[in-house]
Amino acid sequence: MNWLSAEWLTAPFELGFQQRALIGGSLAAIALALVGTWVVIRGMSFLGDALVHGVVPGIALAILLDFNVLVGAMLAAVVMMLGINLVHRQTSFSEDTSIGLLFVGMLGLGVILISRTDAFAGNLTEILFGDALGVTSADIAMLGVLGAVTIVVSVLLYRPFLVLSFNEQKAQLLGLRPRLAHSALLALIAVAIIGSYQTVGTLLVFGLLVGPPATAALLVRRVPLIMGLAVVIGVLSVAVGLMVSYHADTSGSATIAVVPIALFFVVLAGRSLRERFARPLPVASQP
């Protein structure tokens, strides 16, 4: 099979489960790119990563008690956000300290709970690393709803999110209720992460949450353009990741997560080279 031939490009998507993986992964990438833009702009990457891990005990508890994993993940996210807020308000520690404590604690608790299940290894692998090729029609429907909610909230709260990202005091003066906007943004991030874990797993979803927006931010400046380009990069990352995974026989979820990170460093290197060659040469001093 020739490299980049029509057959090379279409073979990974000929079967139904491969097509569902592409559609589901693309929907997840759209939601994650939109909320990830705010994560990158506001410098919330550590908090985003912590939320990614914080949902693990909720998913594990749902598996143990046999109820909806999305409900369990959402409950765990709420507990984690409340815990971070409690530690930050009741102590003199920085928010990073409370995030780090909950980060490790929630992940460890999740693994402990999963270890109580009969299929410990299988459940742990699926939760942490996802199963891109196991996306069902029900998952696609859920991801479609998630994408729609993310788009609507991003449009309705665009101004509060934007002002909050650059100047919290100004947001307060303008009556934009920054604390409420911050809570809404955290909820939106949690929803996007929870809805996408099936595709790329809780450990790898961070690649699609931060990778595409960070890459887009290297290329454009305006927030709407960053969002649009991040969506394009995220969807392309899913498609390219699935193609590479198919032909190289690698993990689909992991390959999808790595593609936007690799692209970020390619763009960063290209921009650095362009700036270096565009820099004027120093003028030699006259003797």
N, C-alpha and C positions, 0 to 999 in steps of 0.2 A: 504494500500500500504506500503510494507516494506521499511524501510530507506535504501537508496542506492541500491535498487533492480533495475533490468534492466528497469522495467516499471516506476519506480520513476525517473530514469535518462532520459528516452526517451519521457515521456508524455509531458513535456513542449515544445517539438519541433515537435509534430505530425502534426500540422496545418501549412498551407502555411505562414500565417503572422508571426507565431512563428519562422519559419525557416528563413524568411527574416530578422527578428530582430536579429537572431544569426549571419547571414552572414554580415549584415550591421554593427552591433556592433563590430564584429571582425575586419572588414576592418578599421573602425574608430580607434579601439584600436591599430592596427599596425601603422597607421600614427602618432597617438598621442604618442606612445611609442618611436618612432624614434626621433621625434623633442623634446619630453619631456626629452630625455637623455641629450640633450644640455642645456635645461632649468635648469635641476638639477645640472649638472656639472658646469655651469657658474653662478649659484646662481641667476637666472632670474625668480624665482617663482612669485615674486610680479608683475613683468612686465607681465608675462604670465597670471596671474589672472586678471590683469587690461585689457589685450586684450580680455579675455573671456567676460568681461562685456562691453567692448567698442563697440562690434559689435551690441549690442541690439538696439540702435537707427536706425541703418541702416536696420535691419530686420523689425523694426516697420514701418519705412518710406516706405519700399517695400510693406508691407501689405496695408498701407494707399493708396498708389499711384498705386497699382496693377502691380508691376514689379518683376522681379526675386529676391528672398530674398538673394541669394548668392551674387548677384551684390551689393545689398544694404549693406550687411554685410562687403564685401570687401572695399567699399567706406568708411564705418564708421571706419574700422581698419586703413586705410590710414590716415584719418583725425586725429585719435587718436595718431598715431605714429608721425605725423607732429606736432601735438600740444605738445606732450611730448618733442620733440626735440626743439621746439620754446621756451618753458618755460625754459628749461635747459640752452639754449644758451644765452637767453636774460636777465636772472636773475642770482643771485648768489646762488639760491636754488639748493639743491642736486636733482639728477634725481628722487629719491624716492618721493620728494615733488610734482614734476610735474606729476608723475605717479598717486599719490594719488588724486590730483585735477581732472585729467581727468577720473580717475576710477569712482569717485562719480558723476561727471558731466555728463558723457556719459550714465551711468546707469539711472540716474534720468531723463535725456532727453528721453531716450528710453521708460521709463514707462509713461512719459507725452504723448508721441506720441501714444503709445498703448492705452492709456485711451480715445483717440479720436475715436477709432474704435467701431463698434456696439457690437462686441463680445469681450469686453475688458478682462473679466476674462479668457475666453477660450484661447485667443491669448497670454495673458501674461503667463499663465501656460505652454502652449506649448513651447514658446520661452525660458523661464527660466528653465523649468524642462524636456523638450523634450517629445518624445513619442516613446519609443523603439519599441513598437508593431505596430506603424503606418508607419514603414519603407516600402517604395515601391520599385518596381523593378528599377525605374528611380534613386532612392536614392542609390541603390546598385551599379548601373553603375557609378554614379558620385563618390561614395566612392572608387570604383575600380580604376578610373582614378587618384583620389587624392592619393591613396596608391602608385600607380606606380610613380607619380611625386615625391612624398616624398622620395621614395627609390632611384630614379635616382639622385635627387639633393643631398641627403645625401651621396651618393657614390662619385659624382663628386666634391663636396665641403668638403669632409671629412677632408682633410689635413688643409685647411684654418680654418674650424670650430674647429679642434682639437687644433691647435697652438693658436688660438684666445682665447680658453677657459682657457688656462694656462698662456699665456704670450703675451699680446697685442703688446708690444714693439718688441718682437722677431718676431711676425707675420709681423710687419712693416719692419724690417730689412731683412726678407726673401722675401720681395716683394709680400706678400700674400694679400695686400690691406684689412686690418682689418675692415675699415669702410664699405666697400662694402660687405665683408663677414657678418658683423653684420646686415646690412640691409637685405641681402638675408635670414639670419636666422630668423629675425623678420617676413619677408614675409612668410616664410615656416611655422612658428608657427601660423600666422594668417590664412593661408590657411587650416591647419589641424583643427584648432578650428572651422572655418566657416563650413567646410565640415562635421564636427561631431556633430554640435549642434542639428540636428534633432533627433539623437539617444539618447543623454543623456542631452540635454539642455545646455544653456550657463552657468548656475550656477554650474552644476554638471560635465561638461566636464573637469574641473580642476582635478577631481579625477583620470581620466584616463591619463591626461597629466603628472601629477607628481607622482602619486602613484606607478605605475609599475616601472619606472626608479629608483625612490628612494629606492624601495624594492630591486631591482636588484643590486644597488650600495652597499647595505649592504652585499651582498653575493659574488660579484666578483669585480675585480679592473679594468681590461682592458675595454676600451670604447666599442669595438666591442662586447665583451661578455655582457656588460651591456645592449647594444641595443638588442641583441638576446634574453636575458633572460627577458627583459622588454616586448618584443613582446609576448613571451609565457605567462607571467603573465597577460598582458592586455587581451589577447584572453581568457584565463581561467577565468578571472574576469567577462567577458561578459557572458560566458556560465554558470558559477556558479550563477551570479547575476540573470540571467533569470530563472534558476531552482528554486532558493530560492523565487524569486518573484512569480512564478507560484504556488508553494505549500503553501507559507505563505500569499498569496493574498496581496502583497505589490506593490508599484510603481516599475516598471521594471527599469526605468532610474535611479532612486535614489538608488536602490539596486545594480545596476551595478557599480555606482560611489563609493559606500561605501565599496564594497568587496576589492579593492586594498588597500584602506586606512587601513582597518582592518588587512589585510595581512601584511602590513608594520609594524604595532605595534606587531604582533605576531612574525615576524622575528626579530625585534629589541629586544623583550623580550627574545627570544631564544638565540640570540647572547650574550646578557648581562649575562644570566645564564651560558652559556658555558665559557665565559671569567672569571666569578667569580669562577667557580669550577676548571678551569684550572690554576688559579693563585696559585703559591706555598705557602704553609702555612709558616708563620714566624717561624724562628728557636728560640726556647727558649734560653735565655742567661744562661750561667753556673753560679751557685751561688759562 
